[in-house]
Amino acid sequence: MSVQNKKERLGWYFYDWANSAFPTTVITVFLGPYITSIANNVAVNGQINVYGLEIASGSYYPYLVSISVFLQVFFLPIIGSIADKTKAKKLILGVAAYIGALATLSLFFLDGNRYVFGGWMFVVANISFGASIVVYNSILNDISTIDERDEVSSKGWAFGYIGGGLLLLINLVFFSNAESFGISTSDAVRICLASAGAWWAIFTLFPLLWIRNYKNQINKRDKSPVKILRGGFEQFIDTFKNAKKYPRTLYFLIAYLMYNDGVQAVIALAAQFGQEELGLEMSFLTFVILIVQFVAFGGALLFGKLANYLGTKKALAISIIIWICAIIFAFGFLFGKTEFLILGLTIGLVMGGTQALSRSLFSKIIPKNQEAEYFSFYEISERGTSWLAPLLFGLVYQFTSSYRLAILSLLLFFIIGLYMLLRVKLDKAIIDAQS
């Protein structure tokens, strides 16, 4: 491998390092419990008012996650089409990343009764995060061969877990000692939220410096923003129509959207469940999630090796079965700190493997030169972007006021996703895409 290729891969890994601060610090740890506590403080009979709608305060954050991803369904395919059509992948990644980073920084001003403002900033940040990841994932095919993708994808995820975990460690130390510096708990949370935006912005500089610019293939007369947007939309329509040529790819995509929706819901809602159902303090929740990040680093590499021995599909199926067991454990046996720690270690072991192998598998069964377009569909259920599972979680809690029944409802997504995954004929899907 040339020095240039090694540097480009390192730049690609560094974007995982940069953006992992958002799903880790913001989505997984601080925002859910914090914005829920703000909503609880202003709630009347457990209900808050959002543009005239009465919403259970405990359902507000899951609904925000669902809304942001519902909007991604419309935006991301267009972004992916524009990226493939213009080949301006690095530019689009940078613009999306910095919009998301600025929106995340603005969460510093989420206090008092500004839960609607905080909700809007999170929605903007999450949409931008998804848009950048669409382009980031598509670059995997540019920097690796089909035989290298399990390894490269796993290293990317592992690198991201270290980056996200390192910032979370810094935030944990700061949050635990904030009061000794005269900083209130609320202010400490807001500083931690803003730190994720700063981290995201700073480390995005490395991929922007080291990833190559790919040749722009559009005519000069077609370079106006209006024509590029129109061309991207038309390209998306063509891709959507032609997708029926790859039925096995679409079948795997649906399977992935199911089981990974459950994965992302668990990641996003674990801290809220721990605080509201178990009464665990934020410092302990942050400590456990920090440990999960570093366990996930090893888990991503472990399942990358396991895929070499068993095959990607079998290794992925094993990880989903472990997720199913984790949900059952959370429903029936999770009552205190020890059980929460055990659950966290289990999730950490399989979290990186499930996501890394899913990405590398999908990269093998999509047609050449349409990577960003297909990854835009994939991103609908990537890190921090699940929507059906959080929606179901929110609805179950809305009608039952039970966090345990809400967490149990997520089992549906894993079971359906596993069943569909086992039915995918992977070898034939690869042949279809390559031909």
C-alpha positions in Angstrom: 0.0 0.0 0.0 1.4 3.5 -0.9 2.1 6.2 1.6 -0.8 8.2 0.1 -3.3 5.4 0.5 -2.2 4.8 4.1 -2.6 8.6 4.9 -6.0 8.6 3.2 -7.2 5.6 5.3 -5.9 7.3 8.4 -7.9 10.4 7.5 -10.9 8.3 7.0 -10.4 6.7 10.4 -10.1 10.1 11.9 -13.6 11.2 10.8 -14.9 8.3 12.9 -12.8 9.6 15.8 -14.3 13.1 15.2 -18.0 12.3 14.8 -18.2 9.6 17.5 -18.3 12.4 20.1 -21.8 13.2 18.9 -23.5 9.8 19.3 -21.5 9.0 22.5 -21.5 12.2 24.5 -24.7 13.7 23.2 -27.1 10.9 22.1 -26.0 8.1 24.4 -25.2 9.9 27.7 -26.1 13.5 28.3 -28.9 14.8 26.1 -31.6 12.2 26.7 -31.6 12.4 30.6 -30.9 16.2 30.6 -33.7 17.3 28.1 -36.0 14.8 29.8 -35.3 16.4 33.2 -36.0 19.9 31.7 -39.3 18.6 30.3 -40.2 17.0 33.6 -39.6 20.3 35.4 -42.1 22.2 33.3 -44.5 19.4 32.7 -48.1 19.6 34.0 -49.5 16.3 35.0 -46.6 14.7 33.2 -47.4 16.4 29.9 -45.5 19.2 28.0 -46.8 21.4 25.3 -45.0 21.4 21.9 -46.6 23.6 19.3 -50.1 22.8 20.8 -49.5 19.0 21.1 -49.6 17.4 24.6 -46.7 15.0 24.9 -45.5 12.9 27.9 -42.3 14.4 29.1 -40.6 10.9 29.1 -41.5 10.4 25.4 -40.1 13.8 24.2 -36.6 12.7 23.6 -37.5 9.4 21.8 -39.8 11.5 19.6 -37.0 13.9 18.7 -34.8 11.0 17.6 -37.7 9.7 15.4 -38.5 13.1 13.9 -34.8 13.8 13.0 -34.5 10.5 11.2 -37.9 10.8 9.5 -36.6 14.0 8.0 -33.4 12.2 7.0 -35.5 9.9 4.8 -36.1 12.9 2.6 -32.7 14.6 2.8 -30.1 11.8 2.8 -30.9 10.1 -0.5 -30.6 13.5 -2.3 -27.3 14.2 -0.5 -26.0 10.8 -1.6 -27.1 11.3 -5.2 -25.4 14.7 -5.3 -22.2 13.2 -3.8 -22.1 10.5 -6.5 -23.0 12.8 -9.3 -20.5 15.6 -8.5 -17.8 13.5 -6.8 -17.5 16.3 -4.3 -17.5 13.9 -1.4 -15.0 15.7 0.7 -16.7 19.1 0.3 -20.1 17.7 1.2 -18.7 15.8 4.2 -17.1 19.0 5.5 -20.2 21.2 5.1 -22.4 18.6 6.8 -19.9 18.0 9.6 -19.5 21.7 10.5 -23.3 22.4 10.4 -23.7 19.5 12.8 -20.8 20.6 15.0 -22.2 24.2 15.3 -25.7 22.9 16.1 -24.2 20.7 18.8 -22.2 23.6 20.2 -25.4 25.6 20.5 -26.8 23.0 23.0 -24.8 24.9 25.5 -27.7 27.3 25.6 -30.2 24.5 26.5 -31.5 25.5 29.9 -34.5 26.6 31.9 -37.6 25.9 29.7 -35.8 25.9 26.3 -36.7 22.3 25.6 -38.1 23.2 22.2 -34.9 25.1 21.2 -32.9 22.1 22.4 -35.1 19.8 20.3 -34.5 21.9 17.2 -30.8 22.0 17.6 -30.6 18.2 18.1 -32.7 17.6 15.0 -30.4 19.8 12.9 -27.3 18.2 14.4 -28.6 14.7 13.8 -29.6 15.3 10.2 -26.2 16.8 9.5 -24.5 13.9 11.3 -26.4 11.5 9.0 -25.5 13.4 5.9 -21.8 13.4 6.7 -21.9 9.7 7.5 -23.5 8.9 4.1 -20.5 10.4 2.3 -18.0 9.0 4.9 -19.3 5.4 4.4 -19.3 5.7 0.6 -15.6 6.5 0.8 -14.9 3.0 2.2 -15.3 1.7 -1.3 -12.8 4.2 -2.7 -10.0 3.4 -0.2 -10.3 -0.4 0.0 -10.9 -3.5 -2.1 -13.8 -5.9 -1.5 -11.5 -8.3 0.4 -10.2 -5.5 2.7 -13.5 -4.0 3.7 -14.2 -6.2 6.8 -10.8 -5.2 8.2 -10.9 -1.5 7.2 -14.5 -1.0 8.4 -13.7 -2.7 11.7 -10.7 -0.5 12.2 -12.8 2.6 11.5 -15.3 1.7 14.1 -12.6 0.7 16.6 -10.9 4.1 16.0 -14.2 5.9 16.5 -14.9 4.1 19.8 -11.5 5.2 21.2 -12.1 8.8 20.1 -15.7 8.9 21.5 -14.5 7.1 24.6 -11.6 9.5 25.2 -13.9 12.6 25.1 -16.4 10.8 27.3 -13.6 10.1 29.8 -12.6 13.8 29.9 -16.3 14.7 30.4 -16.7 12.1 33.1 -13.8 13.5 35.1 -15.1 17.1 34.5 -18.7 16.2 35.4 -17.7 14.4 38.6 -15.6 17.3 39.8 -17.7 20.2 38.5 -19.2 21.2 41.8 -15.8 21.5 43.4 -15.2 24.3 40.9 -18.5 26.0 41.7 -20.1 24.7 38.4 -23.7 23.5 38.8 -24.8 20.1 37.5 -26.9 21.7 34.8 -24.0 23.9 33.6 -21.7 20.9 33.6 -24.0 19.0 31.3 -24.3 21.9 28.9 -20.5 22.2 28.8 -20.2 18.5 28.1 -22.8 18.7 25.3 -20.9 21.7 23.7 -17.6 19.8 24.0 -18.9 17.2 21.6 -19.4 19.9 19.0 -15.9 21.3 19.5 -14.3 17.9 19.3 -16.3 17.1 16.1 -15.2 20.4 14.5 -11.5 20.1 15.4 -10.8 16.5 14.3 -12.8 16.8 11.1 -9.8 18.9 9.9 -7.8 15.7 9.5 -10.0 13.9 6.9 -10.5 17.2 5.0 -6.7 17.5 4.8 -5.8 13.8 4.0 -8.7 12.4 2.0 -8.2 13.0 -1.8 -10.5 15.1 -3.9 -12.1 13.0 -6.5 -12.5 14.4 -10.0 -15.6 16.4 -10.6 -17.5 14.8 -13.5 -20.2 17.3 -14.1 -20.1 19.9 -17.0 -19.3 23.5 -16.2 -22.7 24.6 -17.3 -24.3 22.2 -14.8 -22.4 23.5 -11.8 -25.1 25.9 -10.5 -26.6 25.0 -7.1 -30.0 24.7 -8.7 -28.9 22.3 -11.4 -26.8 20.3 -9.0 -29.8 19.9 -6.7 -32.1 19.0 -9.6 -29.5 16.6 -11.0 -29.1 14.9 -7.6 -32.9 14.5 -7.3 -33.2 13.1 -10.8 -30.3 10.7 -10.0 -32.0 9.6 -6.8 -35.2 8.8 -8.8 -33.2 6.8 -11.3 -31.4 4.9 -8.5 -34.7 4.2 -6.8 -36.2 2.8 -10.0 -33.1 0.7 -10.8 -32.8 -0.7 -7.2 -35.2 -3.5 -8.2 -32.3 -5.0 -10.2 -30.6 -5.8 -6.8 -33.4 -7.6 -4.8 -30.9 -9.3 -2.4 -29.3 -6.0 -1.6 -32.6 -4.5 -0.8 -33.6 -7.5 1.3 -30.5 -7.1 3.3 -31.0 -3.4 3.7 -34.5 -4.0 5.1 -33.1 -6.6 7.5 -30.4 -4.1 8.6 -32.9 -1.3 9.1 -34.8 -3.6 11.4 -32.1 -5.0 13.7 -29.9 -1.9 13.7 -32.9 0.3 14.5 -33.1 -1.8 17.7 -29.3 -1.4 18.3 -29.5 2.4 17.9 -32.5 2.7 20.1 -30.8 0.8 22.9 -27.7 3.0 22.6 -29.7 6.2 22.6 -32.2 5.3 25.4 -30.0 3.3 27.8 -29.1 6.4 29.9 -32.7 7.5 30.1 -33.8 4.0 31.1 -31.0 3.9 33.8 -31.9 7.3 35.2 -35.7 7.2 35.1 -36.4 3.4 35.7 -33.5 2.4 37.9 -32.7 5.8 39.6 -29.0 5.6 38.7 -27.0 8.8 39.0 -25.5 10.4 35.9 -21.9 9.9 37.0 -22.4 6.1 37.2 -24.3 6.0 33.8 -21.4 8.0 32.2 -18.9 5.6 33.8 -20.6 2.5 32.4 -21.0 4.0 29.0 -17.4 5.0 29.0 -16.4 1.4 29.7 -18.7 0.3 26.9 -16.7 2.5 24.4 -13.4 0.8 25.2 -14.9 -2.7 25.3 -16.5 -1.9 21.9 -13.1 -1.1 20.5 -12.0 -4.7 21.3 -15.4 -6.1 20.2 -15.1 -4.4 16.7 -11.7 -6.0 16.1 -12.8 -9.3 17.6 -15.8 -9.7 15.3 -13.7 -8.6 12.4 -11.4 -11.6 13.1 -14.5 -13.8 13.7 -15.8 -12.8 10.3 -12.6 -14.1 8.7 -13.2 -17.6 10.3 -17.0 -18.0 10.1 -17.9 -15.6 7.4 -19.4 -12.1 7.7 -23.0 -13.3 7.8 -22.6 -15.9 10.5 -20.5 -13.6 12.7 -23.2 -10.9 12.3 -26.0 -13.3 13.2 -24.2 -14.3 16.4 -24.0 -10.6 17.4 -27.7 -10.1 16.9 -28.6 -13.2 19.0 -26.5 -11.7 21.8 -28.5 -8.4 21.4 -31.8 -10.4 21.8 -30.5 -12.0 25.1 -29.5 -8.5 26.3 -33.0 -7.1 25.8 -34.5 -10.0 27.7 -32.0 -9.5 30.5 -32.9 -5.7 30.6 -36.6 -6.5 30.9 -36.5 -9.2 33.5 -33.3 -9.0 35.5 -32.0 -5.4 35.4 -32.6 -3.8 38.8 -29.4 -2.1 39.9 -25.9 -1.0 39.3 -24.3 -4.5 39.0 -26.8 -5.7 36.4 -26.5 -2.4 34.5 -22.7 -2.9 34.4 -23.1 -6.5 33.2 -25.5 -5.4 30.5 -23.1 -2.6 29.4 -20.2 -4.9 29.0 -22.3 -7.3 27.0 -23.5 -4.6 24.7 -20.0 -3.2 24.3 -18.8 -6.6 23.2 -21.2 -6.9 20.3 -22.0 -3.2 19.5 -18.9 -2.5 17.4 -19.0 -5.9 15.7 -22.7 -5.6 14.6 -22.1 -2.1 13.1 -18.7 -2.7 11.5 -19.7 -6.0 9.8 -23.0 -4.6 8.6 -21.2 -1.7 6.9 -18.6 -3.9 5.3 -21.2 -6.4 4.1 -23.4 -3.8 2.6 -20.4 -2.2 0.8 -19.9 -5.5 -1.0 -23.4 -5.7 -2.4 -24.0 -2.3 -3.8 -23.2 -1.3 -7.5 -20.1 0.7 -8.3 -20.3 4.5 -8.6 -23.5 4.5 -6.7 -22.0 4.1 -3.2 -23.2 7.3 -1.6 -26.7 6.9 -3.0 -27.1 3.4 -1.5 -25.4 4.4 1.7 -28.0 7.1 2.1 -30.6 4.4 2.4 -28.3 2.5 4.8 -27.8 5.6 6.9 -31.5 5.8 7.8 -30.6 3.3 10.6 -27.0 4.1 11.3 -25.4 5.6 14.5 -27.9 7.8 16.3 -30.4 7.7 13.4 -32.9 5.0 14.2 -36.5 6.1 14.2 -39.1 3.3 14.3 -37.7 1.7 17.4 -37.5 5.0 19.4 -41.0 5.8 18.2 -42.3 2.4 19.4 -40.4 2.9 22.7 -42.0 6.4 23.1 -45.5 5.1 22.2 -45.3 2.2 24.6 -44.2 4.4 27.4 -46.8 7.0 26.5 -49.7 4.5 26.9 -48.3 2.2 29.7 -45.9 4.5 31.7 -43.6 1.5 31.9 -40.0 1.8 30.8 -39.6 -2.0 31.1 -42.4 -2.7 28.6 -41.0 0.0 26.4 -37.5 -1.6 26.3 -39.1 -5.1 25.7 -40.8 -3.7 22.6 -37.4 -3.4 21.0 -37.1 -7.2 20.8 -39.4 -7.1 17.8 -36.8 -5.4 15.7 -34.0 -7.8 16.5 -36.1 -10.9 15.8 -37.4 -9.7 12.5 -33.9 -8.4 11.4 -32.2 -11.7 12.4 -34.8 -13.8 10.5 -34.4 -11.7 7.3 -30.6 -11.7 7.6 -30.5 -15.5 7.7 -32.5 -15.6 4.4 -30.1 -13.3 2.5 -28.0 -15.2 -0.2 -24.9 -13.1 0.3 -22.8 -14.8 -2.5 -25.4 -14.1 -5.1 -25.9 -10.6 -3.9 -22.2 -9.9 -4.3 -22.2 -11.3 -7.9 -25.3 -9.2 -8.7 -23.6 -6.0 -7.6 -20.2 -6.7 -9.2 -21.8 -7.6 -12.5 
